[in-house]
C-alpha cells in the first residue's frame, strides 16, 4: 500500500512540475504536453497558467484551453476610415 501512495505522489509531482515548467518557462505556448495538462486542471489553475503565458508571449493566438478567458480576446480595432474625396469646382 505504501508503494502505491508513493507512486501516486511521484506522479502528482511530475505532472505538477511539468505544468509549472509550461506556465513559467516553456519556449512554446502550444507545447502539446503542457496544453494537455492545463486543459484538465480546475479553472483557477488554468486561468493562472494562461495569464502567465499571455504575459510571456504577448499577442499571439491563444493556446488550446486559454481562449475561454477574456484577457485572450482579440483587441478590437476601429475600422479604417477614408476621407471623402475632395471636390474641385
C-alpha distances in whole Angstrom, upper triangle without the diagonal:
4,5,5,7,9,10,11,13,14,16,17,19,20,21,23,24,26,27,29,30,32,33,35,36,36,39,39,38,38,35,33,29,30,32,29,27,29,30,27,27,28,32,32,30,32,35,34,34,37,39,38,39,42,43,42,44,47,48,47,45,42,39,37,36,38,41,40,41,45,45,45,48,50,53,56,59,63,65,67,71,74,77,80,82,85,89,92,95
4,5,5,6,9,10,11,12,14,15,17,18,20,21,22,24,26,27,28,30,31,33,33,34,37,37,37,37,34,32,29,29,31,29,26,29,30,27,26,28,31,31,29,31,34,33,32,36,38,36,37,41,41,40,42,45,47,45,45,41,38,37,35,37,41,40,40,44,44,44,47,50,52,55,58,62,64,67,70,73,76,79,82,85,88,91,94
4,5,5,6,9,10,10,12,14,15,16,18,20,21,22,24,25,27,28,30,31,32,32,35,35,35,35,31,30,26,27,29,27,24,27,29,26,26,28,31,31,29,30,34,33,31,35,37,35,36,39,40,39,41,44,46,44,43,40,37,35,34,36,40,39,40,43,43,43,46,48,51,54,57,61,63,65,69,72,75,78,80,83,86,90,93
4,5,5,6,9,10,11,12,14,15,16,18,20,21,22,24,26,27,29,30,31,31,34,34,33,32,30,28,24,25,27,24,22,25,26,23,23,25,28,29,26,28,31,30,29,32,35,34,34,37,38,38,39,42,44,42,40,37,34,33,31,34,37,36,37,41,41,40,43,46,49,52,55,58,60,63,66,69,73,75,78,81,84,87,91
4,5,5,6,9,10,11,12,14,15,16,18,20,21,22,24,26,27,28,29,29,33,33,32,32,29,28,24,24,26,24,21,24,25,22,21,23,26,26,24,26,29,28,27,31,33,32,32,36,37,36,38,40,42,41,40,36,33,32,30,32,36,35,35,39,39,39,42,45,47,50,53,57,59,61,65,68,71,74,77,80,83,86,89
4,5,5,6,9,10,10,12,14,15,16,18,20,21,22,24,26,26,27,28,31,31,31,31,28,27,23,23,26,24,21,23,25,22,22,24,27,27,24,26,29,28,27,30,32,31,31,35,35,34,36,39,41,40,39,36,33,32,30,32,36,35,35,39,39,38,42,44,47,50,53,57,59,61,64,68,71,74,76,79,82,85,89
4,5,5,6,9,10,10,12,14,15,16,18,20,21,22,24,26,26,26,29,29,29,28,25,24,20,21,23,21,18,21,23,20,20,23,26,26,23,25,28,27,26,29,31,30,30,33,34,33,35,38,40,38,37,34,30,29,28,30,34,33,34,38,37,37,40,42,45,48,51,55,57,59,63,66,69,72,74,77,80,84,87
4,5,5,6,9,10,11,12,14,15,16,18,20,21,22,24,25,25,28,28,27,27,24,23,19,19,21,19,16,19,20,17,17,19,23,23,20,22,25,24,23,26,28,27,28,31,32,32,33,36,37,36,35,31,28,27,25,28,31,30,31,35,34,34,37,40,43,46,49,52,54,57,60,63,67,69,72,75,78,81,85
4,5,5,6,9,10,10,12,14,15,16,18,20,21,22,23,24,27,27,27,27,24,23,19,19,22,20,16,19,21,18,17,19,22,22,19,21,24,23,22,25,27,26,27,30,31,30,32,34,36,35,34,31,28,27,26,27,31,30,30,34,33,33,37,39,42,45,48,52,54,56,60,63,66,69,71,74,78,81,84
4,5,5,6,9,10,10,12,14,15,16,18,20,21,21,22,25,25,25,25,22,21,17,18,20,19,16,18,21,18,18,20,23,23,20,22,25,23,22,25,27,25,26,29,30,29,30,33,36,34,33,30,27,27,25,27,31,31,31,34,34,33,37,39,42,45,48,51,53,56,59,62,65,68,71,74,77,80,83
4,5,5,6,8,10,11,12,14,15,16,18,20,20,20,23,23,23,22,19,18,14,15,17,15,13,15,17,15,15,18,21,21,18,19,23,21,20,23,25,24,24,27,28,27,29,31,33,31,31,28,24,23,22,24,28,28,28,32,31,31,34,36,39,42,45,49,51,53,57,60,63,66,68,71,74,77,81
4,6,5,6,8,10,10,12,14,15,16,18,19,19,23,23,22,22,19,18,15,14,16,15,11,14,16,13,12,15,18,18,15,16,20,18,17,20,22,21,22,25,26,25,27,30,32,30,29,26,23,22,21,22,26,26,26,29,29,28,32,34,37,40,43,47,49,51,55,58,61,64,66,69,73,76,79
4,6,5,6,8,10,10,12,14,15,16,17,18,21,22,21,22,19,19,15,14,17,16,13,15,18,16,14,17,20,19,15,17,20,18,17,20,22,20,21,25,25,24,26,29,31,30,29,26,23,23,22,23,27,27,27,30,29,29,32,35,37,40,43,47,49,51,55,58,61,64,66,69,72,76,79
4,6,5,6,9,10,10,12,14,15,16,15,19,19,19,19,16,16,12,12,15,14,11,14,17,15,15,18,20,20,16,17,20,19,17,20,22,20,20,24,24,23,24,28,30,28,28,25,22,21,21,22,26,26,26,30,29,28,31,34,36,40,42,46,48,50,53,56,60,63,65,68,71,74,78
4,5,5,6,9,10,10,12,14,15,14,18,18,17,17,14,13,10,9,12,11,8,10,13,11,11,14,17,17,13,14,17,16,14,17,19,18,18,21,22,21,23,25,27,25,25,22,19,18,17,19,22,23,23,27,26,25,28,31,33,37,39,43,45,47,51,54,57,60,62,65,68,71,75
4,5,5,6,9,10,11,12,14,14,18,18,17,17,15,15,12,10,13,12,9,10,13,12,10,13,15,15,11,12,15,14,12,15,17,16,16,20,20,20,21,24,26,25,24,21,19,18,17,18,22,22,22,25,24,24,27,30,32,35,38,42,44,46,50,53,56,59,61,64,67,71,74
4,5,5,6,9,10,10,11,12,16,16,16,17,14,15,12,10,14,14,11,12,15,15,14,16,18,17,13,15,17,15,13,16,18,15,16,20,20,18,20,23,26,25,25,22,19,20,19,19,23,24,23,26,25,24,28,30,32,36,38,42,44,46,50,53,56,59,61,64,67,70,74
4,5,5,6,9,10,10,9,13,13,13,14,11,11,8,7,11,11,8,10,13,13,13,16,18,17,14,14,16,15,12,15,17,15,14,18,19,17,18,22,24,22,22,19,16,17,17,17,21,22,22,25,24,23,26,28,31,34,36,40,42,44,48,51,54,57,59,62,65,68,72
4,5,5,6,9,10,10,13,13,12,13,10,11,9,6,9,9,7,7,11,11,10,13,14,14,10,10,13,11,8,11,14,12,12,15,16,15,17,19,21,20,20,17,14,14,14,14,18,19,18,22,20,19,23,25,28,31,34,37,39,42,45,48,51,54,57,59,63,66,69
4,5,5,6,8,9,13,14,12,14,13,14,12,9,12,13,10,10,14,14,12,14,15,14,10,11,13,10,8,12,13,10,11,15,15,14,16,19,21,20,21,18,16,17,16,16,19,20,19,22,20,20,24,26,28,31,34,37,40,42,45,48,51,54,57,59,63,66,69
4,6,5,5,6,10,11,11,13,11,13,11,8,12,13,11,11,15,16,15,18,18,17,14,14,15,13,10,13,14,11,11,15,15,13,15,18,21,19,20,18,15,17,17,17,20,22,21,23,21,21,24,26,28,32,34,37,39,41,45,48,51,54,56,59,62,65,69
4,6,6,5,8,8,7,9,8,10,9,5,8,11,9,9,12,14,13,16,16,16,12,11,13,12,8,10,12,10,8,12,13,11,12,15,18,16,16,14,12,13,13,13,17,18,18,21,19,17,21,23,25,28,31,34,36,38,42,45,48,51,53,56,59,62,66
4,6,7,10,10,8,11,10,13,12,8,10,12,11,9,12,14,13,15,14,13,10,10,11,8,5,7,9,6,6,10,10,9,11,14,16,15,16,13,12,13,13,12,15,17,16,18,16,15,19,21,23,26,29,32,35,37,40,43,46,49,52,54,58,61,64
4,6,9,11,10,13,12,15,14,11,13,16,14,13,16,18,16,18,18,16,13,13,13,11,8,10,10,7,7,11,10,8,11,14,17,17,18,16,14,17,17,15,18,20,18,20,18,17,21,23,24,28,30,34,36,38,41,44,47,50,52,55,58,61,65
4,6,9,9,12,11,14,14,11,14,16,15,14,18,20,18,21,21,19,16,16,16,14,11,13,13,10,9,12,12,9,11,14,17,17,18,17,15,18,18,17,20,22,21,23,20,19,23,24,25,29,31,35,37,38,42,44,47,51,53,55,59,61,65
4,5,7,9,8,11,11,9,11,14,13,13,16,18,18,20,20,20,17,15,17,15,11,12,14,11,9,12,13,10,10,14,16,15,16,15,13,15,16,15,18,21,20,22,20,18,22,23,25,28,30,34,35,37,41,43,46,50,51,54,58,60,64
4,7,9,8,12,13,11,13,16,16,16,18,21,21,23,23,23,20,18,19,18,14,14,15,13,10,13,13,10,9,13,15,13,15,15,13,16,18,17,19,22,21,23,21,19,22,22,24,27,29,32,34,35,39,41,44,47,49,52,55,58,62
4,5,6,9,11,9,10,14,15,14,16,19,19,22,21,22,19,16,18,17,13,13,15,13,9,12,13,10,9,12,14,11,12,12,10,12,15,14,16,19,19,21,19,16,20,20,22,25,27,31,32,33,37,39,43,46,47,50,54,56,60
4,6,9,10,8,8,12,13,11,13,16,16,19,18,18,16,13,14,14,10,9,11,10,7,9,11,9,8,11,12,9,9,8,6,9,11,10,13,16,15,17,15,13,16,17,19,23,25,28,30,32,35,38,41,44,46,49,52,55,59
4,6,9,8,6,10,12,11,12,15,16,19,18,19,17,14,15,16,12,11,14,13,10,12,15,13,11,14,14,11,10,9,6,7,10,11,12,15,16,19,17,14,17,18,21,24,26,29,30,32,36,39,42,45,47,50,53,56,60
4,6,5,6,9,10,10,12,15,16,19,19,20,17,15,17,17,13,13,16,14,11,14,16,14,13,16,17,14,13,12,9,10,12,13,15,18,19,22,20,17,21,21,24,27,29,33,34,36,40,42,46,49,50,53,57,60,63
4,6,5,6,9,10,11,13,15,18,19,20,17,15,18,18,14,14,18,17,14,17,19,18,16,19,20,17,15,13,10,9,12,13,16,18,19,23,22,19,22,23,26,29,31,35,36,38,41,44,47,50,52,55,58,61,65
4,5,5,6,9,10,11,13,17,18,19,16,14,17,17,14,15,18,17,15,18,20,18,18,21,22,19,18,16,12,11,13,15,17,19,20,24,23,21,24,25,28,31,34,37,39,41,44,47,50,53,55,58,62,65,68
4,5,5,6,9,10,11,14,15,16,13,11,14,13,10,11,14,13,11,15,17,15,15,18,19,17,16,13,10,10,11,12,15,17,17,21,20,18,21,23,26,29,31,35,36,39,42,45,48,51,53,56,60,63,66
4,5,5,6,9,10,13,14,15,12,10,13,13,10,10,14,13,11,14,17,16,15,17,18,15,14,11,7,6,7,9,12,14,15,18,18,15,18,20,23,26,29,33,34,36,40,43,46,49,51,54,57,61,64
4,6,5,7,9,13,14,16,13,11,14,15,13,13,17,17,15,17,20,19,19,21,21,19,17,14,11,9,9,12,14,15,17,21,21,18,21,23,26,29,32,36,37,39,43,46,49,52,54,57,60,64,67
4,6,6,7,11,12,14,11,9,13,13,11,12,16,15,14,17,19,19,19,21,22,20,19,16,12,11,10,12,16,16,17,21,20,19,22,24,27,30,33,37,38,41,44,47,51,54,56,59,62,65,69
4,5,5,9,9,11,8,6,9,10,8,9,12,12,11,14,16,16,17,18,19,18,16,13,10,9,7,9,12,13,13,17,17,15,19,21,24,27,30,34,35,38,41,44,48,51,53,56,59,63,66
4,6,8,9,11,10,7,10,12,10,10,14,15,14,16,19,19,18,20,20,18,16,13,10,8,5,8,11,11,13,16,17,15,18,21,24,26,30,33,35,37,41,44,47,50,52,55,58,62,65
4,7,9,11,10,8,12,13,12,13,16,17,17,19,21,22,22,23,24,22,20,16,14,11,9,12,14,14,15,19,20,19,21,24,27,30,33,36,38,41,44,47,51,53,56,59,62,65,69
4,6,8,6,6,9,11,10,12,14,15,15,18,20,20,21,22,23,22,20,17,15,13,10,12,15,14,14,18,18,18,21,24,27,29,33,36,38,41,44,47,51,53,56,59,62,66,69
4,6,6,6,9,10,11,12,14,16,17,18,20,21,22,23,24,23,22,18,16,15,11,12,15,13,13,17,18,18,20,24,26,29,32,35,38,41,44,47,50,53,56,59,62,65,68
4,6,5,6,9,10,10,12,14,15,16,18,20,21,21,21,21,19,16,15,14,10,10,12,10,10,13,14,15,17,21,23,25,29,32,34,37,40,44,47,49,52,55,58,62,65
4,5,5,6,9,10,11,12,14,15,17,19,20,20,21,21,21,17,16,16,12,12,14,12,11,14,14,15,18,21,23,26,29,32,35,38,41,44,47,50,53,56,59,62,65
4,5,5,6,9,10,11,12,14,15,17,18,19,21,20,20,16,15,15,11,11,14,13,12,15,15,16,19,22,24,27,30,34,36,39,42,45,48,51,54,57,60,63,66
4,5,5,6,8,10,10,12,14,15,16,17,18,17,16,12,11,11,8,7,11,10,9,13,13,13,16,19,21,24,27,31,33,36,39,42,45,48,51,54,57,60,64
4,6,5,6,9,10,10,12,14,15,15,16,16,16,12,12,12,9,7,10,9,7,10,10,10,13,17,19,22,25,28,31,33,37,40,43,46,49,51,55,58,61
4,6,5,6,9,10,11,13,14,15,17,17,17,14,13,14,12,10,13,13,10,13,11,13,16,19,20,24,27,30,33,35,38,42,44,48,50,53,56,59,63
4,5,5,6,9,10,11,12,14,15,15,15,12,11,12,10,9,12,13,11,14,12,12,16,18,20,24,27,30,33,35,38,41,44,47,50,53,56,59,63
4,5,5,6,9,10,10,11,12,12,12,8,8,10,8,6,9,10,8,11,9,9,12,15,17,20,23,27,29,31,35,38,41,44,46,49,53,56,59
4,5,5,6,9,10,10,12,13,13,10,11,13,12,9,11,12,9,10,8,9,12,14,16,19,22,25,28,30,34,37,40,43,46,48,52,55,58
4,5,5,6,9,10,13,13,14,12,12,14,14,11,14,15,12,14,11,12,15,17,18,22,24,28,30,32,36,39,42,45,47,50,53,56,60
4,5,5,6,8,10,10,11,9,9,12,12,9,12,14,12,14,11,10,14,15,17,21,23,26,29,31,34,37,40,43,46,48,52,55,58
4,5,5,5,7,8,10,8,10,13,13,9,11,13,11,11,8,7,11,12,13,17,19,23,25,27,31,34,36,40,42,45,48,51,55
4,6,6,9,11,13,12,13,16,16,13,15,16,14,14,10,11,14,15,15,19,21,24,27,28,32,35,37,41,43,45,49,52,55
4,6,10,10,13,12,13,16,17,14,16,18,16,17,13,13,16,16,17,21,23,26,28,30,33,36,39,42,44,47,50,53,57
4,7,7,10,10,11,14,16,13,14,17,16,16,13,11,14,14,15,19,20,24,26,27,31,33,36,40,42,44,48,50,54
4,6,9,10,12,15,16,13,14,16,14,14,11,9,12,11,12,15,17,20,22,24,27,30,33,36,39,41,45,47,51
4,7,8,11,15,16,13,12,15,14,13,10,8,10,8,9,12,14,17,19,21,24,27,30,33,36,38,42,45,48
4,6,9,12,14,11,11,14,14,14,12,9,10,9,11,14,16,19,21,22,26,29,32,35,37,40,43,46,50
4,6,9,11,9,8,12,12,13,12,8,9,9,12,14,16,20,21,23,27,29,33,36,38,41,44,47,50
4,6,8,6,5,9,9,11,10,6,9,9,13,16,18,22,23,25,29,32,35,38,40,43,47,50,53
4,6,6,7,10,11,13,13,9,12,13,16,19,22,25,27,29,33,35,39,42,44,47,50,53,57
4,6,7,9,11,14,14,11,13,15,18,21,24,27,28,31,34,37,41,43,46,49,52,55,58
4,6,7,9,12,13,11,13,15,19,21,24,28,29,32,35,38,42,44,47,50,53,57,60
4,5,6,9,9,7,10,12,16,18,21,25,27,29,33,36,39,42,45,48,51,54,57
4,5,8,9,6,7,10,13,16,19,22,24,27,30,33,36,39,41,45,48,51,54
4,7,9,8,8,12,15,17,20,23,25,28,31,35,38,40,43,46,49,53,56
4,6,6,7,11,13,16,19,22,25,28,31,34,37,40,43,46,49,52,55
4,5,5,9,10,13,16,19,22,25,27,31,34,37,40,42,46,49,52
4,6,8,9,12,15,19,21,24,27,31,33,36,39,42,45,48,52
4,6,9,12,15,18,21,23,26,30,33,36,38,41,44,48,51
4,6,9,12,15,17,20,23,27,30,33,36,38,42,45,48
4,6,9,12,14,17,20,24,27,30,32,35,38,42,45
4,6,10,12,15,18,21,24,27,30,33,36,39,42
4,7,9,12,15,19,21,24,27,30,33,36,40
4,6,9,12,15,18,21,24,27,30,33,36
4,6,9,12,15,18,21,23,27,30,33
4,6,10,13,15,18,21,24,28,31
4,7,10,13,15,18,21,25,28
4,7,9,12,15,18,21,25
4,6,9,12,15,18,21
4,6,9,12,15,18
4,6,9,12,15
4,6,10,13
4,7,10
4,7
4
